[in-house]
Amino acid sequence: MAAATELQRGIRINAVSPGQAEDSAGAISHLFPGFNPVPMQKLVNAYRRSVEGVVTGRIIRVHE
């Protein structure tokens, strides 16, 4: 977060912390016991917010 405030030229740093994608739940859900699958559109929106939005220095958590 500290690095994000020091960047010049409008460069931003964000991280997206996604849950298990609903699209892959059938194939790999056994690797993520207790996790609720997240709809793919929620994941897409989180990444769009990170790249196209105005926030910086944030962890965007996505979970159901």
C-alpha positions in Angstrom: 0.0 0.0 0.0 2.8 2.4 0.8 4.4 1.9 -2.7 1.1 2.7 -4.3 1.1 6.3 -2.9 4.7 6.9 -4.2 4.1 6.0 -7.8 4.2 8.7 -10.4 2.4 9.2 -13.7 -0.9 7.7 -12.5 0.5 4.2 -12.1 -1.5 2.1 -9.7 -0.9 -1.1 -7.7 -3.8 -3.3 -6.8 -4.2 -7.0 -6.0 -7.2 -9.2 -6.6 -7.8 -12.0 -4.1 -10.3 -14.3 -5.8 -12.2 -17.2 -4.3 -12.7 -20.4 -6.2 -14.2 -19.7 -9.7 -17.6 -21.2 -10.2 -16.7 -22.3 -13.7 -13.9 -24.6 -12.4 -15.7 -25.9 -9.3 -16.6 -29.2 -10.9 -13.0 -30.0 -11.8 -11.1 -28.8 -8.8 -13.5 -28.2 -5.9 -11.9 -31.2 -4.0 -8.8 -29.0 -3.7 -10.7 -26.2 -2.0 -12.9 -27.8 0.8 -15.1 -25.3 2.5 -14.9 -22.7 -0.2 -18.0 -21.3 -1.8 -17.7 -21.0 -5.6 -17.8 -17.4 -6.9 -19.6 -16.5 -10.1 -17.2 -15.7 -12.9 -18.8 -12.3 -13.5 -17.9 -11.2 -9.9 -14.3 -12.2 -10.6 -14.3 -10.4 -13.9 -15.7 -7.3 -12.3 -13.0 -7.3 -9.6 -10.2 -7.5 -12.1 -11.8 -4.7 -14.2 -12.1 -2.6 -11.1 -8.4 -3.2 -10.4 -7.3 -2.3 -13.9 -9.8 0.3 -15.0 -10.9 1.8 -11.7 -9.4 4.7 -9.8 -8.4 2.8 -6.6 -4.8 2.1 -5.8 -3.0 0.3 -3.0 -6.0 -2.0 -2.4 -6.6 -5.7 -2.1 -9.9 -6.4 -3.8 -11.3 -9.6 -2.2 -13.9 -11.6 -4.1 -15.9 -14.2 -2.3 -19.4 -15.4 -2.1 
